[in-house]
Structures are given as C-alpha cells and as structure tokens.
Amino acid sequence: MNSKILLITGRRAEDLVKKNATQARIETVVRVLPISIASFINLSLFLRELKNEDLGEFSMILVPGLVEFDLKKAEEEIGTPVFKGPKHAADISLVLNNLDELELSKETPASELLKDDLSAAAEKLLNRMKEKSIEGINETANFKIGEGKRSVVAGPEFPPRIVAEIIDAPNLSDEELIDIGKRYVKEGAEILDIGMTTKEDMSQEIPRMISLLRENFDVPLSIDTTNEKEIKTAAENGIDLVISIDGSTIENFKRFETPSVIIPRNPKEDYYPVDPEEKINYLEKLLKKAENLGFEHPILDPILEPIGKGFVDSFLAYNELRNRNPDTSVFMGIGNVIELFDADSIGMTALLLGSATEMNVDFVLSVEGSNKTRGNISEISTARDMMTLAESRDSVPKDLGLDLLRFKEKRKLSDPYEREIEKDAKVIEATGKGEFTRDKKGFFRIFTQGSNIIAVFHSFHDDNIIIKGKTAGAVLKEILKRELISELSHAAYLGRELEKAEIAIRTDRGYIQEEKIF
C-alpha cells in the first residue's frame, strides 16, 4: 500500500500547509481547492474536484480539521480513505510524524486526537510509576519516608520526591496551615515540610503542627530547622524527616532513627566550606560520623547556592558527590536559585529538575517564599513527571503529552492575513484618538479576588450591583443581560478590562483597573 498522503487545503493556507508538510518524514502532495478558507470546503466542492481523479497513489486523504461535511460519504464516493487532519497548518508535521500512534477520525481533528493520545499515554505511564512506589521496596538502596498510607519510597528506582516547605509555620493559624497544605498536596507535594523560624526556639508549637497536619493529610511530614531542641521535639512527636543536621549538632543525635538531611557546615567553628572538593570531603566525614553514631538513614545536601554567589561550584559539588557516593541519598533545595533571581521560576525549575534527575537526586525541596515563586511546587511536579516520561522513552523531555510551556508555544497558531483582501476594502489606521462618552446608566469598578472576577456596578439611578464570575465572558454576558450599559464605547472598554482581569488571574498576576498587567 502506498504511503503517500494527499493533503487538502484552500488558497489562503496553501503556503503554510506546504511549508509544514515538508517538515514531515512521510511523502505528501498538497492539493489546493478553489476556495479561500479551507474550513469552508464542503462535500460538493470536494467531490467535484477529486471524484474523477486517479487517487490510487495515495493511502489516504487528510482534509482540514475544521471542515463540517460528511467524510464517510466522501470516502464512499471516491474510494480512498478520508480523515480529518489537524485544525491548524502548524500541526501538520506533528500529526504526520505520529501517524503510527494515531487512530484517525472522520469527526475529530487529528491534532486533538494526538494531544489526547499523548496525554493519556503520559498519565498511564506515570500512574504505573506511582503504583510501583506503592508496591514497596525492591532494592536495599530504596527506603521509605513515613509509615503506612502516609509514606513515600525514595531511592535510585524512583524519581526525585517533592518536599514542600510551609514557611514560618509556627506563626500560622490552624486554618492557614491547612489551606497551604491543601494547595501544596494538590499541586504535587509528596512530603509536607514544617518550616521553622530562625529568630527563636518555637519547639512548643511543634506538637500542635504535627498533630494538625497528620489529621488532615496522608503524606509524610518533615521539619526544616537546625535548632537541636526543635529537632528532638519533632522526633519525639513522630516526624518522618529532619532537615537539617550539621557538624555542630550531629554528635548530639546518637542512634537517630529518623531519616535526616546533613549539611556541610559547622557554625560553632564558623566553618562554611565553598570549594566543591572541600564540601564533599566534609560531607563524607559527616556521613561516616553519622553512620558510626547509628543514624538509620543519613541524606546528604551539599546546598545549592544562588546564581552569582557560587552556584556553579555548588552544582558541581552535587555531581561529584553523586559520582563518589552512588548509593548515598542526596537532597537538593532549589529555593536559593529561584527566589534570589528576578526571573520567572518555570524555566529555571525545569532545568534544575532535569539536572537533579540526571544526578539521581532523591529529594527536591521547594520553598514558595514570594509571589514570584507561587506555583513552584506544581512546576517541580510537572518537570519531574516530564523527566520520568523522557527516561522511560529514552528521549529528551519533548513531545511527551505534558509540558511547562505557559507563555510560549512550540508552533505558533494563527490565521494567515492575506493583504489581497485590502484591494476591495477601505483600510483605516487606528490612532487611538477620540472622546470617551460617559455612560448615562453608571460605571464599573473591576477587581480580582482569588479565581473570581468582580464587577461592581455603580448606578446613577438605582442600587449598586456586584457581579462575580470565573471568566470575562460570563461576567460580560450577565452585564448585557441586565442591560447595565448603554454606550458601545463602554461595552468595548468593559470587554477589554474584564479580559485583562481574567488574564491576570490565569497568569497569577495582580490586576488594577486601567493599568497594564505586563
């Protein structure tokens, strides 16, 4: 059977279709029908152009994904299989290069099928990996954090486990602790970390916090402190992981059963090694001491430094530590990098998680310490899952069915603008000038609160009205239904501002009416 495929399109999309078809690994022929917009192709036009042609060299015909005619009838008439291709020309090569994995449809565009198939395959594989962790420990190098249903398995057979720190936890109310914990677990946290304060001993708050989090979450708990009393109090109350013990406190924890992160420093001696070799040597010395003291499971953290303040050397230390100690558990906190760099965290997180996976890091700590890093746990979770899928496929983290593309796209999708239409139209250059006509019915103040858009209508004649909704469209429809505007310019203004508010919510940015959000 011939593998050549016939691609059908209209005049406007001809160049785009041909350009993207050349990027496919399969042979294609592009046929342009006498119609401007490809999605307007109907059965009559399709049959008129193709019914009497010899199509024997083609294994199938792909029509634009947005056509609405009966493809089954078309196939019966011409005798060659006809299926829907992608909705957008930019996706043609992606669809053609994945035909073996697709069951093409006469109703659903191929691009949607491909996206669904990739996502379903990704989810299936990730679920298999999670089931594997539930099954238990197969190698002596793997170990459990926590007990029973509130445990996770870490080690060389498993991807990095995600630890999410609740910062300044002792100063939070019960409700605040639960709210933050819920969001973290929902976004992918596998261990909830109780972040203590550095100003004073707050060990009296530890039993309350552990008890509260135990009652509400089936995940292991860790505590982030170097205070000896706080560590011992947490251990007495059943904490599952300690972060961190250093050279100044290690000898005070004999036969310590709680898995513990060990860091390369000794504040009593004012010793904070920076050189990678010195760091590793000191960590190995502390590791040996921990083993001699009876630590059940020591975990090493060379400490990742901020960009511009020793990041490269600290990163090299992780790699060298892993090379020299392949069976030792390793912990990495990425907060120093993403919090101390005024750049979007998503790309940095992807790179750091990819590197952590390559180095077989067992735990990655996220600290959402500011607005700019809110959502980092979700970013870590997605990046970790992408690396898990890539490793299982022996591929790079690309075309996996999930991604971390939030503001950019792999293929720019847009309807092409043909300048020829200007021949029969009046072209006007918009200047933005013009007077604003005040609406006689009233005016709106627009706010965002959580995931809600709020439009407060201040009437010149009646009671004020407050409209809440999740989308700009929903709020605007309610405004129109209630006839709260009488000027077209006011409607245009509201549409613009409500859409800005929705974009601000979706991108987790602030919104102030009439101010730019980017």
N, C-alpha and C positions, 0 to 999 in steps of 0.2 A: 504494500500500500504506500502510495506516495505521501511523503511527509510535508509537502509544500502546502502552505496555508494562504487562502485568499482573504485579504482584509478589505472591508468595505467602508468607505467614508464619503464625506461631502467635500465641496470645493474649499470651504473655509479652513478645514482641518487637514487638508492634503499634506502640506509641508511638515506639520508636526507628526502626523502618522508615519510618513516615510522616514523622517529622521529617527523616530523611536524604534521603528521596525528594523532598521539597520543595526541596532544595538542588540538584537536578539540572536540566539545561537541557531535558530531554525530558519529555513528559507521561506520567504513570503513574497507575495505580489500584492500591491496596493491598487485597488480599483476605485476610482473617483466617480461617483454618480452625479448626474446633472442637477444638483441641489446644493444650496449654500450651506445649510446647517444639517449636519449628519444625523442628528437625533430626529429630524423630521422625515427621514426616509420611511415610506410606507410600503405595504405589500405590493401594491400596483406598480410603483416605480421599480422596486427590487426585481419583480418578475419580468417586467418589460425590458430591463437592461441585461438580465442574466439567463432567462429561460431558454433561449435559443443558442446559447454559447456552449462550447465544449469545455466542461469543467473537470474532465477526467484526471487532469494532473494534480488536482487538489484533494487533500484528505478531508478538509473541512473549510467552511466559510465562517469568519467571525464578523459580525455586524456590530455597530456601536452599541454600547451597553444601555443607552437610554432610549433606543427605538421601542415602539409600542405595538408593532404588528405581530401577527401570528407566525412565529418561526417554524412551528411544526408544519403548517400548511405550506410555507415557503420551501421547506425541505422536501415535502412530498411532490411539489411541482417541478423542482429542478434536479432531484435525485442525488444531491450532495448534502451531507450533514451541515446544518446551520446552527450556530450557537451565538450567544451574546458574548462580546468581548468586554473590555473594561469600559467604564464610564468616561475616563479621561485618556487622551492620547499618551500622556506621560507614563501611564502604567502598562503600555503595550508590551515593552520588552520584558518587564517583570512577569506578566502573565505568560508570555510565550516561553520564557525560560523555566517556567514551573508547570508546564502542561502535564507532565507525568504525575504530578501530585494533585491535579485538579480533576473534578468531575464536572465538566462544563454544563451549563444550564441554558434552557431556552427562555427562562423567566428572570433569572438573577444575573446581574453583571458579573463578569469573571473576576474583576478586581475585588468585589465584595466577597466572593467565594474564596479567593486566595487569602484575603485578610482573615476571614473566619477560620479557614483551614489551618493557617499558621498559628493563630491564637489558640485554637482548640488543641493542636499538637503540642504547643508550648505548655499549656495548662496541664495536659495529660502527663507529660514528662515530669513537670515539677511536682505534681501530685504523687507520682511514683517515687520521686526522691524523698518526699516527706514521709511516705509510708515506710520507706527504708529506715528512716531515723526512728520511727515508732517501733519497728521490729526489734531494735536493740543493738547491742554492740557485738560486732563480728571480729574485731581485731583488738588486741590488747592496748594499742595506741589510742583507741577511741575511748571516751569516757562520758559519763552523764553529769549534767549540772541540774540539780533538783531531784525530786523524787516523784515516782508515780506519774499521774497525768500532767503534773506541772514540771516536767523535765524536758530537756533537750539533750541530744547527743552531739558531741563535738569531737573532731579528730580528722585525720587525713582522708577518711572516706566521705567526709561531709563538707558542704560549703561553709564559708565563714558564718558564725552565728551573730545575730544582730542584737547588741546591747544598747538600750535607750536610756539615757540618764534624765531623771526628773531633777532639774537643778534647784538648789536651795529648798529641798524637800521639807526640812523641819519647819520652815516658815510658812508652809502651805496648809490650808484648812483641809479637812477630810474631803470635802466636796471638790476642791481644786486638785488634790492628789488623784482622786478617782477620774475626774474629767480628763486630766492629762494622760493618765494611764490608759484610759479607753482609746484615746486618739492614737497613742503610740502603738498599742497592740493591734488596732485596726489597720495601721499603716505598715505593719510588718515586724514590730519589735518581738524578739523571742525571749529576751531577758529584760525585766524592768529594773533599772538601777536607781537606788536611792542616793541622790547627790547631796552630801552634807555640806555645811557651810565651813569656811576656813577661819572665821573670826572667833568662835568659841566652841567649847565642848557642848554638844547637843545630844549626848547619849540617852538622856531621859526621854527623848522623843522617839527613839528607835523602836521600842516595843509597839507603840501605837501605830507607826507607819507600816511595820512588817505585818501586824495583825490585820490592818485595814486592807492592804494590798493582797494579802492571802485570801481574804474573804471575797474579794471582787475579781481576781484574775487567776487563771490556771496557767501561769508562767513562772519560771524561776525568778528569784529576786537576788540582786547584788547590792552592795553598798560601796560608794566611792568616797573614801576618806583615808587619810594617813594617821589619824588620831588613834592611838593604841586603845584607849578606853572605849571609843565608839566601835572599833573593830571587834573587841571582845564582847561587848554588849550585843552586837549584831549576831555574832557566832552563837552566843547563849540563847538567842531567840530564833535560831534556825535559818540564818541567812544562807543562801546557796552559793554565793561567790563573793570574794573580797577583792576590792580594788582600792588601795594598793598597799603592799608592804615593801619597805625599803631597807637599806643597810643599817639604819638607826633603830629599827624595831624588830627585825627578823628574829633575833635571839630571844625575844620575849614570847615567841609562839612555838612552844615545843609540842610535838605530836599533834600538829594542827590538821584537823580532818577536813576543814572547809577549803575547796579549791581557791587558790589565792594568786593574784597578779603581783609579780615582783618587778620593781622598777629600779634603774641604776642610779641611785643617789644615796647620800648619807648626810642629811642636813646638820647632824651633830658635829660632823667633821668638816662641814662646808665643802662637801665633795659632790660635784655635779659634772661628770665626765661628758665631753662633747665629741672627741675623736671617736670614730666608729670602732676602731680596734680596741680602744680603752673601754668603751662602753660594753662591748661584747665580753671582754675579759672579766670585767667586774660583774656582769650579769651571770656569767658562768661560775664565778666564785660564789655569788649569792645562791645560785641554783644548787651547787654542791653542799653549801651550808644548810639550805632548806631540806635537802634530802637527808642529811645527817641528823637534823633536828626532828625528822619524822613527818614533814609536810606530806600530806596524802597526794596532792596534785598541784605542784607549782606551775605557774604560767608566766612566761617572760614577756615584758613590754619594754623595748628599747626607747620608747617615747618618740613620736613623730613631731618634729619641730616646725614652727611656722616658716612659710616661704620668706627667704631673705634673712633668716635667722638660724641657719643650719639645717634647712630642710633636706638638701641633697645628701649631706653626710648622715643624717638620721635615717634617711631612706635606705642608703647603702648598708647601714647597720642592720636593718631588718633582713635584707637579702643575705648578708654574711652570717647573721645569726642562724637563719634557716639552713644555710649550707653546712654550717658547722654542727648544728644540732637538729637533724632531720626529724627526730622523734619527740622533740620538746614542743609543748603547746605555746603558741605565740598570740599576743593580744595587741591590737592597734587601735588607738583613738585618733579620729581624723579631725576633731574639733579645732586643734591648733592651726590646721591648714585652712579650713573653710571659714572659720569665724574671724581669722585675722587677715583676710584678703577680701577687699571690697569688690567681689565679683560674684556672679550667680554661682551657687554651690553645685548645680546639677552636673556640669561638665567635669569639675574637679572631683566630685564624688564618683562619677563613672570611671575616671582614670585611676583613682585611688583604690576602688573596689576591684577593678580589673587587675591591678598590680598585687593587691592583697591575695586575690585568688591564685595568681601565678606563684606567689611565695608560700602558699598553703597556710596563710594566717587563719587561726582558729576562731578568733573573736574580733569584731569591729564595733567600736563604741561611737555612738552619735550623741552629740550634745546640741540640742536646738536652743542655743543661748541668746538668739536675737531674731528679730523679724525676718532678716535676710536669709536665715537658715531654717526657718519654719518649713516643715515638709521634708527635711533631710532624711528622716527615717524611711519615708516612702521612696525617696531617691535611692538610698542604700539598698532597700529591699529589691527594687526593680533591677538595679545594677548587678546585685548578687545573683538574681534569677537569670539575668541575661548571660552572665559568665557560666552559670551552671548548664544552661542550654548549649552554649557555644562549646563547652568542654565535651558534652555528651555527643555533639555532632562533629567534633574535631574541626571546628571552624572558628572564624573570628566572630565577635558579637555583632552580627549584622543580619538583617532579614530573618529574624527569629520568631516573629509574631508578637513581640513586645519591644518597646524601645524607650529611650529617655529624650526623645525629640519633643520639645514643648513649644519653642518659638521658631524653630526652623523645620524644614521638611526636605525629605530626600528628593522628591520630584515636585517641582512647582506646578500646581494645578491651576489653570486659568483658561477662560475662553479667549481665543485669539481675537484681537481687534483688527478688522480689515479697513484700512484707510479708504478703500474704494467706495465705501458707503457714504463718504463725505461729499461725493460728486453730486448726489441728489438731496443733500440736506444743508440746512443753514448751520454753520459751525460758530459757536459763541465761546469766547474765552471768559471764564468766570473770574471776576475781580474781587469778590467778597464784599463789595461796597453795596450800600443800600440801607434804608432806615428800618428799624425794628418797630413793628406795630404792637402796642400793648394789647393783650387780650382782655376784653371787657368782662369776661367771666371770672378771671382770677389768675393766680400764678402758682407755680410749683416749686417746692424745695425738695431736692433729691438726696437721699442718704443710702449708705450700705450698712448693714448690721449682720455679721456672720455671713450666711449664704443668701440673705434677703436683700432685695432692692426695695427701698421705701420711698414712695412719692407722697409728699404732704401737700394737699391742695388747699390753698388759702383763697377762699371765695370772697368776692366783693359784695355778695348779696346773701349767701346762705351760710350754714355751718361748714366748718372745715372738714375735709375728708382725708383719711390716711389709707393709702393702698399699698399692700405688701405683696411681693411676688418673687419667684426664683429667677425669672428671665425678663429681659426688657420687653419682649413681645407680649408676655402675659400682662404686665403692668400697663402697657400702652393700650392693649385691647380693652382692658377694664376702664381706662380713662375715656376711650372713644365710646364705649357702650353707655357710659353715664353722661356723655355729651358735656364734658368739663372744659372743652376748648372750642373756640370759635374762629381762630385765625390759622391759616395754613402755615404761616411762619412759626407760630407757636408749636404746631404739631411737628414740624421739621426739627425744631430746637429740642423738643422733648425726646423725639426718637434718637437724636444724636447723644443727648446726655444719658438717657436710660441705657443705651448700648455701651457707653463708656463705663457706666456703673457695673454692668454685667461683666465686661472685660476685666475691670479691676478686681472683682470677686474671683473670677476664674484664674487670674494670674497672682492672686494673693497680694494685691497692692492696695494702697489707700485710695479713697475717692473723695474729691472735693468738687462740688458743682462748679463748672466753667473753668476748672484747672486741668492742665494736661496730666495724663496718667503715665506717659512715657516721655 
